[in-house]
Amino acid sequence: MSQNLPLTLISDLFCQSESPPYSPGQVLFRTGQRVAQMYLVLQGRVELQRHTPQGAILILQNAGPGSILAEASAYSTQYHCDAQAVEPTQLAVVGKSAFLDALDKDAGLARAWSYLLANSVQAARMRAEIRSLSTVASRLEAWLEQGNVLPQKGHWQSLAAELSVSREALYRELARRRAKAGAV
């Protein structure tokens, strides 16, 4: 199956409706809310965030254009995390029951959905592997090796949360890399 075909098949379900635009910091849904819709990110970026008992924020998904947000929510009655826009964002929306009905009626669509869910599991495992590395430098390097690029300065806090490191530790590592690059 072509890399883009599953998303094309799934995104066709979303072609009839767009949400109002979301501003940075605006919350789409909160932990415990009932799942009624599925979301496709058209523009911008949305983070799925889980708040730990210690007050830390874990980034579970960093969804950009073309991403289905909170895929597992299709099979849940309530959300298990918060979703927050981190850039000006536009979403396409479809009702959860209509989404599941379409999967039930079309085996090709169900296969495409399975493919996307498998990719999501692989990405989650990679995030867990990166977070298991012992140093900020190794976590950042592994994250960059996945084809990611450093965000603009105002978004480093989100990267720290995604890597599960403190902001200060990430800032020190970035400063160390800048100094090293300047010394060459």
Biotite code that builds the C-alpha atoms (Angstrom):
import biotite.structure as struc

atoms = struc.array([
    struc.Atom([0.000, 0.000, 0.000], chain_id="A", res_id=1, res_name="MET", atom_name="CA", element="C"),
    struc.Atom([1.365, 3.409, -0.958], chain_id="A", res_id=2, res_name="SER", atom_name="CA", element="C"),
    struc.Atom([2.428, 5.615, 1.971], chain_id="A", res_id=3, res_name="GLN", atom_name="CA", element="C"),
    struc.Atom([-0.114, 8.329, 1.043], chain_id="A", res_id=4, res_name="ASN", atom_name="CA", element="C"),
    struc.Atom([-3.030, 6.116, -0.013], chain_id="A", res_id=5, res_name="LEU", atom_name="CA", element="C"),
    struc.Atom([-4.288, 5.319, 3.523], chain_id="A", res_id=6, res_name="PRO", atom_name="CA", element="C"),
    struc.Atom([-4.421, 8.977, 4.491], chain_id="A", res_id=7, res_name="LEU", atom_name="CA", element="C"),
    struc.Atom([-6.105, 9.880, 1.199], chain_id="A", res_id=8, res_name="THR", atom_name="CA", element="C"),
    struc.Atom([-8.807, 7.264, 1.804], chain_id="A", res_id=9, res_name="LEU", atom_name="CA", element="C"),
    struc.Atom([-9.317, 8.354, 5.417], chain_id="A", res_id=10, res_name="ILE", atom_name="CA", element="C"),
    struc.Atom([-9.205, 12.092, 4.666], chain_id="A", res_id=11, res_name="SER", atom_name="CA", element="C"),
    struc.Atom([-12.030, 11.641, 2.140], chain_id="A", res_id=12, res_name="ASP", atom_name="CA", element="C"),
    struc.Atom([-14.305, 11.013, 5.155], chain_id="A", res_id=13, res_name="LEU", atom_name="CA", element="C"),
    struc.Atom([-13.572, 14.537, 6.380], chain_id="A", res_id=14, res_name="PHE", atom_name="CA", element="C"),
    struc.Atom([-14.269, 16.401, 3.133], chain_id="A", res_id=15, res_name="CYS", atom_name="CA", element="C"),
    struc.Atom([-17.660, 17.784, 4.178], chain_id="A", res_id=16, res_name="GLN", atom_name="CA", element="C"),
    struc.Atom([-16.871, 19.772, 7.319], chain_id="A", res_id=17, res_name="SER", atom_name="CA", element="C"),
    struc.Atom([-14.321, 22.150, 8.745], chain_id="A", res_id=18, res_name="GLU", atom_name="CA", element="C"),
    struc.Atom([-14.154, 23.441, 12.283], chain_id="A", res_id=19, res_name="SER", atom_name="CA", element="C"),
    struc.Atom([-13.811, 27.069, 13.200], chain_id="A", res_id=20, res_name="PRO", atom_name="CA", element="C"),
    struc.Atom([-10.142, 28.106, 13.362], chain_id="A", res_id=21, res_name="PRO", atom_name="CA", element="C"),
    struc.Atom([-8.269, 27.508, 16.624], chain_id="A", res_id=22, res_name="TYR", atom_name="CA", element="C"),
    struc.Atom([-5.788, 30.002, 18.042], chain_id="A", res_id=23, res_name="SER", atom_name="CA", element="C"),
    struc.Atom([-2.538, 29.015, 19.776], chain_id="A", res_id=24, res_name="PRO", atom_name="CA", element="C"),
    struc.Atom([-3.360, 27.904, 23.318], chain_id="A", res_id=25, res_name="GLY", atom_name="CA", element="C"),
    struc.Atom([-6.990, 27.127, 22.540], chain_id="A", res_id=26, res_name="GLN", atom_name="CA", element="C"),
    struc.Atom([-8.170, 23.751, 23.865], chain_id="A", res_id=27, res_name="VAL", atom_name="CA", element="C"),
    struc.Atom([-10.055, 21.387, 21.550], chain_id="A", res_id=28, res_name="LEU", atom_name="CA", element="C"),
    struc.Atom([-10.975, 18.879, 24.257], chain_id="A", res_id=29, res_name="PHE", atom_name="CA", element="C"),
    struc.Atom([-10.005, 17.900, 27.781], chain_id="A", res_id=30, res_name="ARG", atom_name="CA", element="C"),
    struc.Atom([-9.333, 14.630, 29.575], chain_id="A", res_id=31, res_name="THR", atom_name="CA", element="C"),
    struc.Atom([-12.615, 12.985, 30.533], chain_id="A", res_id=32, res_name="GLY", atom_name="CA", element="C"),
    struc.Atom([-14.774, 14.681, 27.891], chain_id="A", res_id=33, res_name="GLN", atom_name="CA", element="C"),
    struc.Atom([-17.009, 12.420, 25.805], chain_id="A", res_id=34, res_name="ARG", atom_name="CA", element="C"),
    struc.Atom([-15.615, 11.540, 22.372], chain_id="A", res_id=35, res_name="VAL", atom_name="CA", element="C"),
    struc.Atom([-18.133, 12.646, 19.744], chain_id="A", res_id=36, res_name="ALA", atom_name="CA", element="C"),
    struc.Atom([-15.907, 13.646, 16.803], chain_id="A", res_id=37, res_name="GLN", atom_name="CA", element="C"),
    struc.Atom([-12.800, 12.666, 14.900], chain_id="A", res_id=38, res_name="MET", atom_name="CA", element="C"),
    struc.Atom([-10.389, 15.360, 13.730], chain_id="A", res_id=39, res_name="TYR", atom_name="CA", element="C"),
    struc.Atom([-8.083, 15.750, 10.745], chain_id="A", res_id=40, res_name="LEU", atom_name="CA", element="C"),
    struc.Atom([-5.512, 18.557, 11.004], chain_id="A", res_id=41, res_name="VAL", atom_name="CA", element="C"),
    struc.Atom([-5.646, 20.658, 7.837], chain_id="A", res_id=42, res_name="LEU", atom_name="CA", element="C"),
    struc.Atom([-3.325, 23.482, 8.913], chain_id="A", res_id=43, res_name="GLN", atom_name="CA", element="C"),
    struc.Atom([-1.327, 24.257, 12.020], chain_id="A", res_id=44, res_name="GLY", atom_name="CA", element="C"),
    struc.Atom([-0.364, 21.964, 14.860], chain_id="A", res_id=45, res_name="ARG", atom_name="CA", element="C"),
    struc.Atom([-2.141, 20.374, 17.822], chain_id="A", res_id=46, res_name="VAL", atom_name="CA", element="C"),
    struc.Atom([-0.529, 18.649, 20.789], chain_id="A", res_id=47, res_name="GLU", atom_name="CA", element="C"),
    struc.Atom([-2.093, 15.834, 22.751], chain_id="A", res_id=48, res_name="LEU", atom_name="CA", element="C"),
    struc.Atom([-0.979, 16.486, 26.318], chain_id="A", res_id=49, res_name="GLN", atom_name="CA", element="C"),
    struc.Atom([-1.144, 14.383, 29.437], chain_id="A", res_id=50, res_name="ARG", atom_name="CA", element="C"),
    struc.Atom([-0.545, 16.069, 32.786], chain_id="A", res_id=51, res_name="HIS", atom_name="CA", element="C"),
    struc.Atom([1.373, 13.951, 35.289], chain_id="A", res_id=52, res_name="THR", atom_name="CA", element="C"),
    struc.Atom([0.621, 14.000, 39.042], chain_id="A", res_id=53, res_name="PRO", atom_name="CA", element="C"),
    struc.Atom([3.969, 15.830, 39.458], chain_id="A", res_id=54, res_name="GLN", atom_name="CA", element="C"),
    struc.Atom([2.763, 18.670, 37.231], chain_id="A", res_id=55, res_name="GLY", atom_name="CA", element="C"),
    struc.Atom([4.806, 17.789, 34.142], chain_id="A", res_id=56, res_name="ALA", atom_name="CA", element="C"),
    struc.Atom([3.248, 17.786, 30.680], chain_id="A", res_id=57, res_name="ILE", atom_name="CA", element="C"),
    struc.Atom([3.895, 14.820, 28.391], chain_id="A", res_id=58, res_name="LEU", atom_name="CA", element="C"),
    struc.Atom([3.350, 15.329, 24.678], chain_id="A", res_id=59, res_name="ILE", atom_name="CA", element="C"),
    struc.Atom([1.656, 12.186, 23.366], chain_id="A", res_id=60, res_name="LEU", atom_name="CA", element="C"),
    struc.Atom([1.116, 13.419, 19.810], chain_id="A", res_id=61, res_name="GLN", atom_name="CA", element="C"),
    struc.Atom([2.348, 16.406, 17.890], chain_id="A", res_id=62, res_name="ASN", atom_name="CA", element="C"),
    struc.Atom([-0.195, 16.475, 15.069], chain_id="A", res_id=63, res_name="ALA", atom_name="CA", element="C"),
    struc.Atom([0.476, 18.578, 11.997], chain_id="A", res_id=64, res_name="GLY", atom_name="CA", element="C"),
    struc.Atom([-1.258, 18.875, 8.622], chain_id="A", res_id=65, res_name="PRO", atom_name="CA", element="C"),
    struc.Atom([-2.556, 15.542, 7.389], chain_id="A", res_id=66, res_name="GLY", atom_name="CA", element="C"),
    struc.Atom([-2.613, 13.950, 10.853], chain_id="A", res_id=67, res_name="SER", atom_name="CA", element="C"),
    struc.Atom([-5.632, 12.334, 12.434], chain_id="A", res_id=68, res_name="ILE", atom_name="CA", element="C"),
    struc.Atom([-5.797, 13.633, 15.982], chain_id="A", res_id=69, res_name="LEU", atom_name="CA", element="C"),
    struc.Atom([-6.168, 11.163, 18.876], chain_id="A", res_id=70, res_name="ALA", atom_name="CA", element="C"),
    struc.Atom([-6.719, 8.139, 16.626], chain_id="A", res_id=71, res_name="GLU", atom_name="CA", element="C"),
    struc.Atom([-7.430, 5.781, 19.532], chain_id="A", res_id=72, res_name="ALA", atom_name="CA", element="C"),
    struc.Atom([-10.364, 7.938, 20.601], chain_id="A", res_id=73, res_name="SER", atom_name="CA", element="C"),
    struc.Atom([-12.388, 6.293, 17.823], chain_id="A", res_id=74, res_name="ALA", atom_name="CA", element="C"),
    struc.Atom([-12.666, 3.316, 20.195], chain_id="A", res_id=75, res_name="TYR", atom_name="CA", element="C"),
    struc.Atom([-13.090, 5.172, 23.467], chain_id="A", res_id=76, res_name="SER", atom_name="CA", element="C"),
    struc.Atom([-16.036, 6.828, 25.157], chain_id="A", res_id=77, res_name="THR", atom_name="CA", element="C"),
    struc.Atom([-13.919, 9.621, 26.640], chain_id="A", res_id=78, res_name="GLN", atom_name="CA", element="C"),
    struc.Atom([-10.628, 11.355, 25.965], chain_id="A", res_id=79, res_name="TYR", atom_name="CA", element="C"),
    struc.Atom([-7.582, 10.320, 27.997], chain_id="A", res_id=80, res_name="HIS", atom_name="CA", element="C"),
    struc.Atom([-5.623, 13.520, 27.362], chain_id="A", res_id=81, res_name="CYS", atom_name="CA", element="C"),
    struc.Atom([-6.041, 17.186, 26.462], chain_id="A", res_id=82, res_name="ASP", atom_name="CA", element="C"),
    struc.Atom([-5.717, 18.585, 22.939], chain_id="A", res_id=83, res_name="ALA", atom_name="CA", element="C"),
    struc.Atom([-4.383, 22.101, 22.510], chain_id="A", res_id=84, res_name="GLN", atom_name="CA", element="C"),
    struc.Atom([-3.609, 24.115, 19.389], chain_id="A", res_id=85, res_name="ALA", atom_name="CA", element="C"),
    struc.Atom([-0.004, 25.347, 19.443], chain_id="A", res_id=86, res_name="VAL", atom_name="CA", element="C"),
    struc.Atom([-0.211, 27.256, 16.158], chain_id="A", res_id=87, res_name="GLU", atom_name="CA", element="C"),
    struc.Atom([-3.155, 28.802, 14.296], chain_id="A", res_id=88, res_name="PRO", atom_name="CA", element="C"),
    struc.Atom([-5.006, 25.625, 13.357], chain_id="A", res_id=89, res_name="THR", atom_name="CA", element="C"),
    struc.Atom([-7.772, 24.525, 11.018], chain_id="A", res_id=90, res_name="GLN", atom_name="CA", element="C"),
    struc.Atom([-9.376, 21.103, 11.405], chain_id="A", res_id=91, res_name="LEU", atom_name="CA", element="C"),
    struc.Atom([-11.791, 18.952, 9.460], chain_id="A", res_id=92, res_name="ALA", atom_name="CA", element="C"),
    struc.Atom([-14.307, 17.156, 11.655], chain_id="A", res_id=93, res_name="VAL", atom_name="CA", element="C"),
    struc.Atom([-16.512, 14.094, 11.272], chain_id="A", res_id=94, res_name="VAL", atom_name="CA", element="C"),
    struc.Atom([-18.818, 12.540, 13.835], chain_id="A", res_id=95, res_name="GLY", atom_name="CA", element="C"),
    struc.Atom([-17.343, 9.497, 15.555], chain_id="A", res_id=96, res_name="LYS", atom_name="CA", element="C"),
    struc.Atom([-20.334, 7.278, 14.777], chain_id="A", res_id=97, res_name="SER", atom_name="CA", element="C"),
    struc.Atom([-20.294, 8.286, 11.088], chain_id="A", res_id=98, res_name="ALA", atom_name="CA", element="C"),
    struc.Atom([-16.550, 7.581, 11.027], chain_id="A", res_id=99, res_name="PHE", atom_name="CA", element="C"),
    struc.Atom([-16.992, 4.093, 12.522], chain_id="A", res_id=100, res_name="LEU", atom_name="CA", element="C"),
    struc.Atom([-19.978, 3.345, 10.267], chain_id="A", res_id=101, res_name="ASP", atom_name="CA", element="C"),
    struc.Atom([-17.853, 4.172, 7.205], chain_id="A", res_id=102, res_name="ALA", atom_name="CA", element="C"),
    struc.Atom([-15.131, 1.775, 8.423], chain_id="A", res_id=103, res_name="LEU", atom_name="CA", element="C"),
    struc.Atom([-17.751, -0.972, 8.920], chain_id="A", res_id=104, res_name="ASP", atom_name="CA", element="C"),
    struc.Atom([-19.076, -0.533, 5.387], chain_id="A", res_id=105, res_name="LYS", atom_name="CA", element="C"),
    struc.Atom([-15.788, -0.375, 3.447], chain_id="A", res_id=106, res_name="ASP", atom_name="CA", element="C"),
    struc.Atom([-13.092, -3.038, 3.867], chain_id="A", res_id=107, res_name="ALA", atom_name="CA", element="C"),
    struc.Atom([-10.530, -0.953, 1.963], chain_id="A", res_id=108, res_name="GLY", atom_name="CA", element="C"),
    struc.Atom([-11.150, 1.992, 4.219], chain_id="A", res_id=109, res_name="LEU", atom_name="CA", element="C"),
    struc.Atom([-10.865, -0.267, 7.279], chain_id="A", res_id=110, res_name="ALA", atom_name="CA", element="C"),
    struc.Atom([-7.504, -1.574, 5.977], chain_id="A", res_id=111, res_name="ARG", atom_name="CA", element="C"),
    struc.Atom([-6.297, 2.001, 5.428], chain_id="A", res_id=112, res_name="ALA", atom_name="CA", element="C"),
    struc.Atom([-7.349, 2.871, 8.990], chain_id="A", res_id=113, res_name="TRP", atom_name="CA", element="C"),
    struc.Atom([-5.497, -0.198, 10.324], chain_id="A", res_id=114, res_name="SER", atom_name="CA", element="C"),
    struc.Atom([-2.411, 0.907, 8.424], chain_id="A", res_id=115, res_name="TYR", atom_name="CA", element="C"),
    struc.Atom([-2.593, 4.387, 9.967], chain_id="A", res_id=116, res_name="LEU", atom_name="CA", element="C"),
    struc.Atom([-3.114, 2.924, 13.447], chain_id="A", res_id=117, res_name="LEU", atom_name="CA", element="C"),
    struc.Atom([-0.079, 0.666, 12.975], chain_id="A", res_id=118, res_name="ALA", atom_name="CA", element="C"),
    struc.Atom([2.009, 3.704, 11.989], chain_id="A", res_id=119, res_name="ASN", atom_name="CA", element="C"),
    struc.Atom([0.731, 5.494, 15.086], chain_id="A", res_id=120, res_name="SER", atom_name="CA", element="C"),
    struc.Atom([1.825, 2.599, 17.309], chain_id="A", res_id=121, res_name="VAL", atom_name="CA", element="C"),
    struc.Atom([5.254, 2.622, 15.670], chain_id="A", res_id=122, res_name="GLN", atom_name="CA", element="C"),
    struc.Atom([5.575, 6.366, 16.264], chain_id="A", res_id=123, res_name="ALA", atom_name="CA", element="C"),
    struc.Atom([4.540, 5.963, 19.920], chain_id="A", res_id=124, res_name="ALA", atom_name="CA", element="C"),
    struc.Atom([7.151, 3.241, 20.381], chain_id="A", res_id=125, res_name="ARG", atom_name="CA", element="C"),
    struc.Atom([9.796, 5.496, 18.852], chain_id="A", res_id=126, res_name="MET", atom_name="CA", element="C"),
    struc.Atom([8.822, 8.324, 21.233], chain_id="A", res_id=127, res_name="ARG", atom_name="CA", element="C"),
    struc.Atom([9.089, 5.884, 24.154], chain_id="A", res_id=128, res_name="ALA", atom_name="CA", element="C"),
    struc.Atom([12.495, 4.718, 22.918], chain_id="A", res_id=129, res_name="GLU", atom_name="CA", element="C"),
    struc.Atom([13.727, 8.306, 22.615], chain_id="A", res_id=130, res_name="ILE", atom_name="CA", element="C"),
    struc.Atom([12.464, 9.121, 26.124], chain_id="A", res_id=131, res_name="ARG", atom_name="CA", element="C"),
    struc.Atom([14.317, 6.099, 27.500], chain_id="A", res_id=132, res_name="SER", atom_name="CA", element="C"),
    struc.Atom([17.694, 7.470, 26.408], chain_id="A", res_id=133, res_name="LEU", atom_name="CA", element="C"),
    struc.Atom([19.731, 8.694, 29.349], chain_id="A", res_id=134, res_name="SER", atom_name="CA", element="C"),
    struc.Atom([20.951, 12.115, 28.189], chain_id="A", res_id=135, res_name="THR", atom_name="CA", element="C"),
    struc.Atom([19.295, 15.179, 26.725], chain_id="A", res_id=136, res_name="VAL", atom_name="CA", element="C"),
    struc.Atom([21.879, 15.134, 23.938], chain_id="A", res_id=137, res_name="ALA", atom_name="CA", element="C"),
    struc.Atom([21.043, 11.556, 22.946], chain_id="A", res_id=138, res_name="SER", atom_name="CA", element="C"),
    struc.Atom([17.278, 12.213, 23.106], chain_id="A", res_id=139, res_name="ARG", atom_name="CA", element="C"),
    struc.Atom([17.597, 15.307, 20.948], chain_id="A", res_id=140, res_name="LEU", atom_name="CA", element="C"),
    struc.Atom([19.883, 13.530, 18.480], chain_id="A", res_id=141, res_name="GLU", atom_name="CA", element="C"),
    struc.Atom([17.500, 10.564, 18.158], chain_id="A", res_id=142, res_name="ALA", atom_name="CA", element="C"),
    struc.Atom([14.557, 12.946, 17.699], chain_id="A", res_id=143, res_name="TRP", atom_name="CA", element="C"),
    struc.Atom([16.420, 14.836, 14.957], chain_id="A", res_id=144, res_name="LEU", atom_name="CA", element="C"),
    struc.Atom([17.392, 11.541, 13.268], chain_id="A", res_id=145, res_name="GLU", atom_name="CA", element="C"),
    struc.Atom([13.668, 10.838, 12.823], chain_id="A", res_id=146, res_name="GLN", atom_name="CA", element="C"),
    struc.Atom([13.523, 13.713, 10.339], chain_id="A", res_id=147, res_name="GLY", atom_name="CA", element="C"),
    struc.Atom([12.335, 16.327, 12.813], chain_id="A", res_id=148, res_name="ASN", atom_name="CA", element="C"),
    struc.Atom([13.701, 19.865, 12.720], chain_id="A", res_id=149, res_name="VAL", atom_name="CA", element="C"),
    struc.Atom([14.217, 22.211, 15.637], chain_id="A", res_id=150, res_name="LEU", atom_name="CA", element="C"),
    struc.Atom([11.214, 24.451, 16.156], chain_id="A", res_id=151, res_name="PRO", atom_name="CA", element="C"),
    struc.Atom([11.524, 28.207, 16.378], chain_id="A", res_id=152, res_name="GLN", atom_name="CA", element="C"),
    struc.Atom([12.737, 29.581, 19.680], chain_id="A", res_id=153, res_name="LYS", atom_name="CA", element="C"),
    struc.Atom([9.256, 30.229, 21.077], chain_id="A", res_id=154, res_name="GLY", atom_name="CA", element="C"),
    struc.Atom([8.347, 26.539, 20.741], chain_id="A", res_id=155, res_name="HIS", atom_name="CA", element="C"),
    struc.Atom([11.309, 24.945, 22.545], chain_id="A", res_id=156, res_name="TRP", atom_name="CA", element="C"),
    struc.Atom([9.196, 24.305, 25.633], chain_id="A", res_id=157, res_name="GLN", atom_name="CA", element="C"),
    struc.Atom([6.976, 21.974, 23.580], chain_id="A", res_id=158, res_name="SER", atom_name="CA", element="C"),
    struc.Atom([10.047, 20.147, 22.322], chain_id="A", res_id=159, res_name="LEU", atom_name="CA", element="C"),
    struc.Atom([11.271, 19.733, 25.917], chain_id="A", res_id=160, res_name="ALA", atom_name="CA", element="C"),
    struc.Atom([7.894, 18.207, 26.828], chain_id="A", res_id=161, res_name="ALA", atom_name="CA", element="C"),
    struc.Atom([8.010, 15.929, 23.800], chain_id="A", res_id=162, res_name="GLU", atom_name="CA", element="C"),
    struc.Atom([11.496, 14.715, 24.793], chain_id="A", res_id=163, res_name="LEU", atom_name="CA", element="C"),
    struc.Atom([10.428, 14.519, 28.451], chain_id="A", res_id=164, res_name="SER", atom_name="CA", element="C"),
    struc.Atom([13.246, 16.768, 29.656], chain_id="A", res_id=165, res_name="VAL", atom_name="CA", element="C"),
    struc.Atom([13.210, 20.076, 31.507], chain_id="A", res_id=166, res_name="SER", atom_name="CA", element="C"),
    struc.Atom([13.204, 23.287, 29.491], chain_id="A", res_id=167, res_name="ARG", atom_name="CA", element="C"),
    struc.Atom([16.445, 24.324, 31.146], chain_id="A", res_id=168, res_name="GLU", atom_name="CA", element="C"),
    struc.Atom([18.195, 21.065, 30.221], chain_id="A", res_id=169, res_name="ALA", atom_name="CA", element="C"),
    struc.Atom([17.090, 21.432, 26.594], chain_id="A", res_id=170, res_name="LEU", atom_name="CA", element="C"),
    struc.Atom([18.206, 25.087, 26.500], chain_id="A", res_id=171, res_name="TYR", atom_name="CA", element="C"),
    struc.Atom([21.642, 24.084, 27.833], chain_id="A", res_id=172, res_name="ARG", atom_name="CA", element="C"),
    struc.Atom([21.958, 21.357, 25.191], chain_id="A", res_id=173, res_name="GLU", atom_name="CA", element="C"),
    struc.Atom([20.957, 23.740, 22.401], chain_id="A", res_id=174, res_name="LEU", atom_name="CA", element="C"),
    struc.Atom([23.458, 26.329, 23.672], chain_id="A", res_id=175, res_name="ALA", atom_name="CA", element="C"),
    struc.Atom([26.166, 23.640, 23.801], chain_id="A", res_id=176, res_name="ARG", atom_name="CA", element="C"),
    struc.Atom([25.430, 22.697, 20.177], chain_id="A", res_id=177, res_name="ARG", atom_name="CA", element="C"),
    struc.Atom([25.486, 26.342, 19.058], chain_id="A", res_id=178, res_name="ARG", atom_name="CA", element="C"),
    struc.Atom([28.830, 26.884, 20.806], chain_id="A", res_id=179, res_name="ALA", atom_name="CA", element="C"),
    struc.Atom([30.249, 23.715, 19.255], chain_id="A", res_id=180, res_name="LYS", atom_name="CA", element="C"),
    struc.Atom([29.052, 24.742, 15.784], chain_id="A", res_id=181, res_name="ALA", atom_name="CA", element="C"),
    struc.Atom([30.603, 28.174, 16.236], chain_id="A", res_id=182, res_name="GLY", atom_name="CA", element="C"),
    struc.Atom([33.947, 26.651, 17.242], chain_id="A", res_id=183, res_name="ALA", atom_name="CA", element="C"),
    struc.Atom([34.279, 24.721, 13.999], chain_id="A", res_id=184, res_name="VAL", atom_name="CA", element="C"),
])
